[in-house]
Every structure is written in structure tokens, then in C-alpha cells.
């Protein structure tokens, strides 16, 4: 299995992965909406390919943590999907590890994820509220987690995660 950046010919396959993995269109629509937005980071839209078949996809895009009139850019990991036939085989973990490393290499300082609180800690994610970071609705949430990509990457960062319009469009 290889992990690589998506290319235009992968788009239908990526959509198919999200539709099957989530059994709905929301996440597939989210990927399409982010791809059309200024928050899209093409180098951080990664696919897992096995024997010529796309089996997984992960997307990191730009978001901000704000308090008052101060905003700090960060990345959001969303969504991550693996074909049902390839789940529980390490595909999601490989995509996550590779995505985190590529984000670090590109100079990003942190990542937020709104996901399963039992899955993401294995990659170093910690509860966002430990850092004073809250979800858009303002109440602490165990599913909102953060990861410092560099030591001190969240030093002085406090506030609310503000997702761009693409997230609200689905």
C-alpha cells in the first residue's frame, strides 16, 4: 500500500470511499466543498492505494482558532475514510501518520480533529479543552482534540475553533 497526494483522476474514487465508509453523502460533499475553497491544502489530501485501488482518504484543511479579534491558523483533520472492506487493517492509521508528518514538514504547528476520542489519542491528540480550545458551539467536547506538530505549537493559542463555510455547507 502506498500513500500519496490525491490527483484529479482520484476524485470519483475518493467520493466513493466516503460514501461507502459513512453510508451517506455528507462527508463526500464536505471533501468536494473543501476542495473548492481557499482552505484546501492540496498536498494534504492523501489517498491510500493498494494494487491500483484507492482504499482510503484523509484530508487536512485550514481552520482558525479565535478569541476576540485574534485568530491563529491551524489545520483540521476531516474527514478520514477507509473502504469498509479495508477497515481495521491499519489503512486509517497509515493515512493519519503520513498526513501528520507531511503537515509537520510543511511547517504547520498544530491540528484539530472532531472525532472518536478513543481513536485519535494513539497519534498524540489530546483533549482540546486542556489547551483552552473549544468547539464552535462553545461547550467543551471530548471529541474535539488537538495535536501540537512542533513543541509549543499551541503555546498561547486559546479560543474557539472556527470552521470555514465549506463545513457548514454540508
Secondary structure, DSSP 4 states (H G I P E B T S, - for coil): -EEEE--GGGHHHHHHHHHHHHTSSHHHHHHHHHHTSTTEEEEEEEEEEETTEEEEEEEEEEEEEEETTEEEEEEEEEEEEE-GGGTTTTHHHHHHHHHHHHHHHTT--EEEEES-TTTGGGGT-EEGGGGTEE-TTSS--TTEEEEESSTTTTTT--EEEE--HHHHT-
